[in-house]
Amino acid sequence: MSTTSSTSAPAARKRTKAGWNLLGLLVFATAGFPVYWMLNTAFKPAKDAIDPDPSLFPTGLTFDNFRRALDIADFWGPVGRSLVVSLSVVLIGIVVGMLAALAISRFAFRGRKVVIVGILAVQMIPLVAMIIPVFLLLNDLKQYDKLTGLVITYLTFILPFTVWTLRGFIVNIPKELEEAAMVDGCSRTGAFVRVVFPLLAPGMVATSVYAFIQAWNEYLYALMLLSQQHQTATVWLSNFSTKHGTEYAPMMAGATMMAVPIVVLFLLVQRKMAAGLTAGAVKG
């Protein structure tokens, strides 16, 4: 009987592993199919994109949709403005967020719990509910229809997430490492730069990628706060919807070109990002 139990246990583990693998494949297929369909539509002839009986696999490849996407409206201008806004949000957000997370994690001060609760509460407010107040505030500050105003707006809802995420990483770095460095002669700033910062780098990379994606893909505020001549890449995609209909194939070609910076960024930092996503989940 013991022999039967010992042989059935590995078989049960194999079935469990196969079940989890199958579930993982289903999740991957569900999440990846929209991306595949975007690429499929971008490279197929425009007439096939509006076929009522579309083919799951491309029957022909063409680059005409990309040429049409570049001709229908200025492409590089919106992409350049999106890069400026996204990179500015990432740089400012990471610097300010890291300092705020360090203060919340390492220092005890009056109102600390209120600040933490406030960070969580801000993230619960729907972004659409703040459009009118943000518009009026930027108008009073003479920042309406300016990229600086859009950067300030994005920071208001990206900073809370940045602070909260980095706080989790800093809390998981033992204070004893800083104290040991200070005993060896480092100042508090030196201990942070030499000890904490290298350990925090993976978390900063993961947070930066999230902030960049959020700023790059944001549409509603970019549409409401910028005029057409200052539009960003996401608003640029609306040029394919006209009173005569929507040009789906060129739109998917434009969306494919817009996805390239995100893919390149992810490929450059994928190792650091993978380490960052797991580092903040373990108390150590």
N, C-alpha and C positions, 0 to 999 in steps of 0.2 A: 504493500500500500504506500509506503514511503517512496518507493521507486516511481510509482505512478504520479505522486504529488510533485516529485522533483523534476519529472519530465514535462508535466503540464504547466509548471510555472514559467519556464522559458517560452513556451508556446503562447501563453497568455500575454507575456510581455511583448512578444513579436506582434500579436494581433493589436495590442494597444498602441504600439509604435506605428504600425501600418495605419491605424485609424487616425492618429494625430497627423501623420504625413498626408493622408488624404484630405483631412480638414485644412491643412496648410495650403495644399494645392488649390482647393476650392476658394479659399480666401484670396490667394494670389491671382487666380483667374478672374474673380469678381472685381478686384481692385485694378487689375491690369487691362481688362477688356476695354474700358473707355479710352485708355491711352493707345491701345492697338487700333481702335476704330478711328481715332483722330489721325493717326499715321496713315491708315488705309485710305481714308477720305482725302487726305492731303496729296497723295500720290496718284489717285485715280482720276480719270478724265472728269471734267465738271459735270457732264451729262449723266455720268454713272452715279454721281453723288446724290442726285435727286430721283434716282430710279425707285419706283414704289416697291420693287422686288430686289433689294440690294444683295450683292454677293458677299459672302463672309470673307472670301479671299480676293485679293486684287486681280483683275483680269488684264490690266495693262498699267504700266507706270509712266508718268509724265511729270515734268517739272513746270508745266505751264501755270499751275496754280500758284507756285511760288513767285513766278514773274508777275502774275496778275496781282498778287498780294503786295508786291513791292511797288507796282504802278498805281494802284487804286488810291493810295494816300502816302504821305511821308511816313516811312517806317523807322529810319534810324533816329530821327528826332525824338519820337515818343520812347523808343527803347533807351536812348541816351538819358532822357529825363527820368525814366524809371530806374535806371542804374544809379543815377545821382541820388535820387530820393532813398532808394533801398539801402545803398551803402552808407549814406549819412545816418539813417535810422539805426543801422547795425552798429556803427562806430560809436555814436552818442549813447545809444541804448546800453551797449556793453560796458562802457566806461562808467556811466552814471549808475547802471544797475548793479555792477560789481561793487562799487563803493557803498551803495545803499544796502546791498545784501551783506557786505562785510560788517557794516555798523549794526544791522539787526542781529547778526549771528554771534558777533564777538563782544558786543558792548551792551551793558544793562543800563537803560535810561528810562525816564518817566514817559509813559505813553507808548512803550514798545509793543505791547499787545494790541493796542488800538491801531497802530500802524500796520501790523500784520493782518488784522481783521479787515482794515480798510483796503489793503492790497487785494484780498480775496473778494471783497464786496464790489470793487471797481470792475473786476472781470465778469461779474454777473449781470452788469448793465448791458442791454442790447445796444450794439453800435448805432443802429438806425434811430434809436431814441435820442441820440446826442447830435444829430445833424444840424438842427436849427440852432441850438446853443453854440455849437462850434462855428457855424456860419456867422452868427452875430458877433462872436468874440473875435474871430479873424478879421471881420470887416472893421471892427473898432480899432484893431491893432494894425490896420493897413497891410494885412497879410493875405487878403483874399486874392485868388488867382496868382499866387506865388508858390514856388516850390518850397520855400522855407516854411510857409504856412502849412503845407501838406506834411512836411517832415515833423513839425510840432504836433500836428494832429495824430499822425501815426504813432509818435512816441507816447501819447496818452494811453493807448491801449496795448502797446507792446512792452512798455516799461514794467507794468505790474507783473506780467508773466516772466520777464527777464529777472526781476528782483526775486520773485518767489522761487524760480528754478535755481538760480545761482545760490540762493540761501540754502537750498537742500544740499548742494555740493559742498559748500563751505562748512556746514554743520557736520558733515561726514569726514572732515579732515581733523584729526585730533589736535587739540590745543597744545598738547605736550610737545609737538614738533616745533611750534613757534617758540614755546618757552625754552626748549633746548637750544634753539638757535640764538635766542636772546642771552642765554647764559654764556654761550660761546663768544659773545661780543657784538652780535647784530642788534641794530635798533629794531623797533617794531615794524617800521617800514621795510628795513632790510630783510627781516624774517619773513615778511609777507612776500616780497619780491623773489627771494631765493628759495623759500620752502613752500608756501601756500600757492603762489601763482603757477608754478609748474604742475602741481597736482590738480589745480583748477582748470588748466587749459582744455582738457577734453570736454568738460562741462560748458566752457565758454564757446567752444566750437559748435557743439550741439545747439546751444541757445541761439548763437548767431545765425545758423542755418535756418532755424525756425523763424527768427525775426525777419530775415531776408525774404523768405518765402511769403510771409504774411504781407510785408510791404510791397513786394513785387506783384502779388496776385490781387491786391485790394482794388475794388472797382467803384464802389458806391461813393466814397468820399472824393476820389479822384474825379469822378463825373460831376459832383456837385460843387467842388471848390476850385476847379480849374476850367478855363475857357478852352475852346477847341484848339487854339494855337499853342496852348501849353499842355495839351492832353498827354497822358501817360500811355504805356503800351496796352494796358487792359482796356482803356477807353478807345484806343485806336481800333480795336477789333470791331467796335460797333459800326465802323464805316462800311462794313460788308452787308449791313441790313439797311435797305433803302425802301422807298415806296414801291419799287418794282419787285421787291422780294429780297431774299437772303441768298448770297453767294456762299453756299456751304463749303465747297471745295477750297476756294481761296481763303476762307475764314479758318479752316482747319490747317491750311498751310501757314497762315500767320500765327496761329496758336502753336504750331510745331516750332517755328522759329523763336517764339517767345519762351518756349520751354528749354531751349538750348542753354541759356545762362544758368538755369537751375541745375540742369544735368551736369554741366561742367563744374559748377561749385560743389556739387555732391561728390563727384569723382575725385576732386582734389582733397576733400576733407573726410572721406568716408571712414577711414580708419579711426581718426580722432573722434568722429561723430559716434561710431559704434561704441567706442570706449566711454564716451560721455553719457550715452543713453543708459548704460548699465552701472556706471560709477555712482550715480546719485541714488540708486535703488538699494544699496547695501550699506548698512550702518557699520563703520569700521574705524 
